[in-house]
Amino acid sequence: MMRLHVVRGDITMMDVDAVINAASPRMRGGGGVDGAVHSAGGPAILRDCIARFPDGLPTGAAGWTTAGDLPARWVIHVVGPNRHAGQVDPALLASCYRNALAVADELGARSLASPLVSAGIYGWALDDAARIAAATLTTASAAVTDVTMVAFSDAALGILSAAFAAASPPQT
C-alpha cells in the first residue's frame, strides 16, 4: 500500500527516488515549479529534455529525465492542464498523477515527491487540484511505496492535508 504524506517545503530539496515536475508542454523549462526544478537541477535536465522530448509532451502525459544536481535520481515531468487555455477536464489532471506513477514503476522508483500540479500559473483552484490529486493517488495501484505531496505555502498545506484526509479510507 502506498504511503501518502503532505509537507510544506521545497520540492527541489526532496531526497526521494523521483521528483514530479509540473512541466510546460515544450519541455524547455518555464516558471513556477518547472523553473525551480530546472534551476536547481542544472543544465543536465534541459539537455535531457531536448534529447528525449524534441517535440515536447502533450497535456496529461508524463516522461522522465535525469535529475541533474537534485537529490533525486530522476525527474518525472508531467504536463498539467491549463485552465487559462480552456483545459478544464479533471480527467486530464488525474492522468498526470496516474501517468507519473506508471513512469515511476517503469523506472523502479519507490519514493516520489510531487507538487500540486496545475494549481499555480495554470490556474486551477487549490481545492479542486488538491481534491483531484487526493482522489487519484489514494485509489492508485502502483509499486511506488511513498508519495510526498509538497505544498508551496501554508494555505496549500492546509488544503492538501484536508483533501487527503477526506479521500483516505479509514484506518482499521
N, C-alpha and C positions, 0 to 999 in steps of 0.2 A: 504494500500500500504506500502510496506517495505521501510524504510528509510535506505540509504546506506551512510556510512561515511568512509573516509580514513584518518588515522592518523599515525604519526611516534611515536613509543613507545614500551613499554614492555608489551607483551600480558599477562604476569603473574600478572600485576597490574590493569588489566581492571575490573571495577566494573560493571559487566553485569550478566545476569542470567546464561549464559554458555559460556565457552571458548572452541573454537575448537582447538584441539591439532593435529599437524601433527605427527602421531604416527608411530612407527615401527610395522611391521606385528606381531612380537612376543608379543607386548603389555607389555613390561617389562621395558620401559624407553629406552632412547637412547641419541643421540646427538641433537644438534640444538634446535628447539622449544620443542621437546619431552623431552630432558634433562632438559631444563629450567622449563617446567611445572611440571615435577616430583620433581625437586629440590625445587622449591618454594612451591609446594603443600604439600610436606612432604610424609611420608610413607603410609598414608591412600590411596593415589591414586594407588600406586603399589599393595597394598593389595587387593583393589577393582578390579584392572585389572586381577590379578591372579585368584580371585574368579569368576569373571564374564566372563573372556575370557581365559580359561585354554589352548586353542589351538590357541590363537591369533585371528587376524581378516584378512580377505582377502583384497587385493587391491581394493579400491573404496568403501569399506564398512565403516560404522560408528557405534559406540556404546558409551554408556555413563558410567561414574563413578562419584563418589563423587569428589568434587574439593579440599578436604582436607583443607589446610590453605590458599588457594587462596581466593580473594574477591568474586569470582563467586560461584554459588551454585553447578554447575555441570561442568564436563569436557566432551566434546563430542570428542571422538577420531576418527580420520579418517586416513586411510592408503592410502597415495597418491602413484601414480605410480612412479617407479624408472627408469628414463631414462637409467641409467648405467646398469640396468638389462634387457634392451630391452623393457620396458613398455612405449611405445611412443604413445598410443592411447589417443587423447584428451578426448574421452568419459569417460575413466577411471577417469581422473582428474575432469571432470564435475560432475561425480557421487559422488565424495567426498562431494562436496557442497550440492548437492540435498539430499543425504542421511543424512548429518548433519542437514539440515533443517527439514527433516522428524522426526529425533530423537528429535530435539528441540520441534517440535509440540507435539510429544507424551509426553514430559516432562512438557509441558505448559510454556516453556521458551519463552520470548518475546524479549529479547535482547541478541545478540551474539557478540563475538569478534573472529576474525579469522586471522590466519597468511596466507601468500601466500603459499598454500600447494604445495609441491614438488619443490619449487624454491630454496631450499638450497642444502643440501647434496644429494638430489635425482636428481639433475642435469637438471631440466627444466629451460630454459631461462626465465628470469624475464618477458620479454614482452609476451611470449607465455602463461606462467602461469597466468599473470595478465589479459590477454585478455579472457582466458577461464573462470576465476573466474568472471569477469565482465559480460560476456555474460550469464553465468549460473545464477548468482544472480539477474541481472536486469530483467530476464524473469521468475523467480521462483514464484510459488504460495505457500505461507506458512502463518501461523498465526503469525510468528515472525514479530515484528514491526521495529526492529532496528538491523542492522548488521554493525559492525565496522571492517573494514579491517585494520590490524595493520602491518605497514611496519617496517622492521628492520633497514633500512638505508635511507638516503636522496634519493639515486638513486631509491630504491624500492618505496618510497613515490611518486616520480615523475612519475614513470612508472604506478603504480596503479592508481594514480589520472587521468592520461591521458586515461587509459583503461576504467575506469568507466565513465568518461565524454563522451567518444566516444560511449559507449554502452547504455547510458541512453537516454530514449526518451526525446525530447524537452519538456520543461515545458510550459504550455499554461495558 
